Amino acid sequence: MSSETVIQDLAHARAMSPHYYSGAATLETERHAVFARSWQLVAHRDQLAEAGDHVVGQIAGVPVLLVRGQDGVLRGFPNICRHRGGPLALCNGKGLKNLCCKYHGWTYNLDGQLRAATEMQDAQDFNVADIHLPPLAVHEWQGLVFVALDAGAPPFDEVYGGIVERIAPIDLGAMRSFRQINYEMDCNWKIYVENYVEGYHLPHVHPGLSKALDYRNYRTELFTWYSLQTSPLRDSGVGYGSGEAFYYFIYPNVMLNIVPGRLQTNVILPLGPDRCRVVFDYYYTQDEHTQSRISGDQSFSDEVQAEDAGICEAVQKGLASGFYSPGRLNPKRESGVWHFQNLMRAAYAHAASGAA
């Protein structure tokens, strides 16, 4: 095992080596050892309410398809025909009766069983009953729908356990989807994650957000698969109101930004070694306060994201400069960074060991 992948204690911790933030080889390792072996947020149940409703996505380079069956069961498959790899769906949609390959027309039932293969009557020992799309693990939680490619992913309840109880009486499952916004930036995906999981930078990067949060009482708690940052809210005119803010980071790339009456989900997707996309979905409780919550929320979020993008892109340049060596972490303010980096170190060590 490389010394760089050894788990460090917080009081002596240093940041990870800059070589983990560049290069196609590192990203390829992460696709298999991190993204394929974790629960990835792909959809919301409102997109998959009725039979034939379907959502397409991609996880670790694998096209995936979620579809609600005629029996009401939600299933996931690779969006790949068993014939020659054509796509079964090209976009999200409603009311499919079957899955038909867009390349050669092979047709599957919504449960993944092949029902017809065009002009295959001359193929000997060929039986449509023998061909089925390989199922993927799917889990619905609080209205959010997750997929895991690899059987090595930890049990879902171990990953997300305890969140619902902690945020009560906030009910995420009762919130309705409002909009989706994508932000792209020129930095490695882990730089954005590490920026998210610490509040150390708040007074220096986010003047507006700092007015809504109480930095003196800003706390980070660590769990097996996620970290939680909490802060009392101050009514600063940005629509957060009073109460408490919960910022959950769930390894490796899902974020839940929760304040009373509103949920933002963030999914961080690598677009290359030094570029990523942040997918923001907004959900709101439907009550007399909904419009006041929505008002100003988007512009304020744009402001915060512009600030984060600017600093993350600057950090990417610093790490790539050849003049950076890993610095010490702040035990009080950067325990979330330490937690995430140790999970990444464990994933790299697992990949290096060649374990299945």
C-alpha positions, -999 to +999 in steps of 0.1 A: +000+000+000+013+034-009+020+058+020-003+083+002-033+060+008-027+054+045-056+067+066-044+097+087-056+108+121-072+143+121-047+160+145-018+152+121-036+152+088-023+166+056-042+171+023-039+146-005-012+148-031-019+170-061-014+141-085-048+128-075-064+159-091-052+154-126-046+127-152-069+103-171-055+073-152-067+086-118-102+094-132-104+059-147-096+044-114-123+065-097-149+054-123-145+018-112-134+021-075-156+051-065-185+058-088-194+023-098-192+011-062-215+037-047-252+048-048-257+074-075-286+098-075-302+096-110-339+107-108-369+118-087-399+096-083-421+123-099-403+115-132-412+078-128-448+079-115-466+058-141-460+026-161-436+033-190-421+065-174-384+064-179-352+083-172-318+079-189-285+087-173-248+077-171-228+064-142-191+058-144-192+058-182-221+033-183-254+044-199-283+036-175-321+034-179-347+036-152-383+025-161-415+019-142-429-015-152-465-024-160-465-041-127-456-008-109-420-020-101-392+005-107-363-012-124-329-002-137-308-016-166-278-006-186-292+014-215-275-011-238-291-036-261-279-072-258-275-074-296-248-049-305-249-023-278-275+002-292-294+025-269-329+014-257-340+050-250-324+083-260-341+107-235-364+109-206-401+102-214-435+089-204-457+059-212-434+035-230-451+001-238-418-016-244-380-009-248-370-009-284-334-006-295-328+024-316-302+006-337-318-026-350-352-027-333-348-055-308-377-051-284-378-059-247-406-059-221-404-033-194-391-060-171-360-064-194-370-097-210-364-098-248-397-103-266-387-099-303-355-098-324-360-085-359-352-109-388-333-134-366-352-165-379-321-179-396-299-178-364-296-213-351-300-220-314-313-185-308-341-181-283-355-148-272-365-163-239-328-167-230-320-130-233-327-105-205-312-071-197-290-073-166-307-057-137-291-029-117-297-022-080-323+006-075-334+023-043-360+050-037-355+072-007-375+103+003-386+107-034-350+104-047-341+074-069-306+059-067-287+033-088-257+012-079-237-005-107-216-027-086-226-053-060-197-040-039-216-009-031-225-007+007-261-014+017-282+017+010-295+020+046-260+020+059-251+050+037-282+072+042-293+059+076-301+085+103-307+115+080-345+114+081-345+112+118-320+141+122-338+166+100-374+159+114-399+174+112-387+184+077-401+159+052-381+157+020-405+132+004-433+158+006-414+184-015-421+189-052-396+194-079-393+230-092-362+233-115-329+219-125-298+240-131-263+228-143-231+246-135-198+236-152-164+246-140-127+240-148-117+220-118-114+184-107-146+171-092-129+164-058-119+201-055-155+210-056-164+183-030-136+194-007-148+230-010-183+219+000-174+199+030-158+227+050-170+260+062-135+274+067-137+294+036-171+310+043-159+344+057-134+347+029-154+336-002-191+340+006-200+373+021-237+369+014-240+334+026-220+343+058-248+367+066-274+339+066-252+314+085-237+317+120-200+309+115-193+308+153-218+280+157-211+263+124-204+226+132-193+195+113-203+160+123-188+128+107-205+095+100-194+064+082-205+074+047-214+111+051-206+143+068-230+169+081-225+206+085-251+225+105-256+262+113-284+282+129-300+305+102-302+342+104-329+361+085-307+379+060-333+385+032-322+355+011-354+335+018-339+309+042-360+321+071-353+309+106-344+275+119-313+254+110-294+246+079-283+211+072-256+205+046-252+167+040-224+154+018-229+117+010-199+099-004-188+102-031-207+130-049-242+137-036-251+168-015-283+176+002-288+213+011-317+214+035-334+244+051-370+245+063-393+241+033-365+237+007-342+210-005-314+214-031-297+182-043-263+185-059-247+157-079-210+163-089-201+147-122-166+146-136-163+157-172-126+151-173-096+152-150-099+190-146-135+197-154-168+189-137-205+196-138-227+203-107-263+193-112-286+213-089-323+202-084-346+224-063-375+210-043-400+230-022-427+222+003-461+232-011-477+257+013-485+294+017-447+301+020-436+285-012-434+316-034-415+336-008-390+307-005-385+306-043-382+343-047-346+352-047-334+316-042-321+312-077-302+345-079-287+339-045-277+303-055-261+317-087-241+341-066-228+314-043-220+291-072-200+318-090-180+324-059-174+287-055-165+282-091-140+311-090-121+297-060-122+261-071-108+269-105-080+289-088-073+260-066-071+237-096-044+259-111-025+259-078-025+222-075-014+218-111+014+243-108+041+220-096+047+243-066+022+228-042+029+202-016+001+189+007-005+213+036-018+206+071-056+204+076-074+225+102-088+199+127-117+222+138-128+234+104-116+208+079-127+175+094-151+170+065-122+173+041-102+148+062-132+124+062-137+126+024-100+123+016-098+092+038-127+076+020-109+084-012-076+070+001-095+037+010-109+035-025-075+040-041-060+014-018-088-010-027-082-005-064-044-009-060-049-042-042-068-057-071-096-067-048-129-075-065 
